[in-house]
């Protein structure tokens, strides 16, 4: 969990950049599919990681596995299913990154024999990093707390919370990064991470 070698940090960075784009477009796409055009108008219905990147969330993810994206504004009044749709939007994001990890696990045994030794070692390590990062990203962003996207689920229960979270997102992000640095977050969620890993990664 505290592997800060240059190679590991580079692999985590590559993994998170990929997942940030996938997660962001999945959340925005789910919101649009449920009837809220806001994320499209805000330029969030794009696979580009730059559209969804929260710099502090990226740094925290690379260093401590605790990452998040820039908040996506979703108006529950525009959702066809109302406020419960916020839960579906958050779940869509989690499913998207877990699906990426699962597909890469399936593809890796097919691709590796086609590569040279150096390339195959890099791809193996990268796929592993993507798998680990995807599980942490999915699990953490289901938490109904800022700065995670799961805060939308709390907004489903307390509509006024949405504006509060947007206003104090930076402070929540700084606090989360500080707590993440202690290892308390990943330590508390490690059993859940292992359970999801056994289902998605097979171990």
C-alpha positions, 0 to 999 in steps of 0.5 A, spaced: 500 500 500 505 504 501 510 502 495 512 509 493 518 506 487 518 511 481 515 505 477 509 503 481 507 511 482 508 511 474 503 505 473 498 508 478 498 515 474 497 511 468 492 507 471 488 513 474 488 517 468 485 511 464 480 510 470 478 517 471 476 518 464 472 512 464 469 513 470 467 521 469 464 519 462 460 513 465 457 518 471 455 523 466 452 518 461 448 515 466 445 522 468 444 524 461 441 517 459 436 518 465 434 525 463 439 530 465 442 534 460 446 538 464 453 534 464 453 534 456 452 542 457 458 542 462 462 538 457 463 532 461 460 527 456 467 526 454 472 520 455 478 525 456 481 525 463 482 532 462 474 533 462 474 530 469 480 531 472 481 533 479 488 534 481 488 533 488 484 527 487 489 524 482 495 526 487 491 522 492 490 516 488 497 516 486 500 516 493 495 513 497 490 509 492 484 514 495 482 518 488 476 522 486 474 526 480 471 533 479 464 534 481 459 532 476 453 537 477 446 532 476 440 535 477 435 530 480 429 534 478 431 533 471 432 525 472 426 521 470 426 517 476 427 523 481 432 523 486 433 515 486 436 516 480 442 519 483 444 512 486 444 509 479 448 515 477 453 513 482 453 505 481 454 506 473 461 510 475 463 504 479 460 499 474 464 502 469 471 502 472 470 495 475 468 492 468 475 495 465 479 491 470 475 485 468 475 486 461 483 487 461 484 481 466 480 477 460 484 480 455 491 479 458 493 472 457 491 473 450 495 479 449 502 477 453 504 471 449 504 476 443 509 481 446 516 481 447 519 480 454 520 487 456 513 489 453 509 483 456 512 485 463 510 492 463 503 490 460 502 485 466 504 490 471 500 496 468 494 491 468 495 489 475 495 497 477 489 498 473 485 492 477 487 495 484 486 502 482 479 500 479 477 497 485 479 502 490 476 507 485 469 504 485 469 502 493 471 509 495 466 513 490 460 509 493 462 512 500 456 518 501 461 523 503 465 529 499 469 529 495 467 522 492 462 522 487 458 518 492 456 524 495 450 524 490 447 519 494 447 523 500 444 529 496 438 524 494 436 524 501 438 531 503 437 535 497 440 541 500 446 537 501 448 538 494 450 546 494 453 545 501 458 539 498 459 544 491 461 550 496 466 546 500 469 541 495 476 543 496 476 543 503 473 536 503 478 534 498 484 537 503 481 533 509 480 527 505 487 527 502 490 528 509 486 522 512 488 518 506 496 519 508 495 516 514 492 510 511 486 510 515 481 510 509 484 504 505 486 500 512 478 501 514 476 499 507 481 493 506 476 487 507 471 490 502 477 491 497 479 484 498 472 481 497 471 485 491 478 483 488 476 476 489 470 477 485 473 481 479 480 479 479 480 472 482 484 474 488 
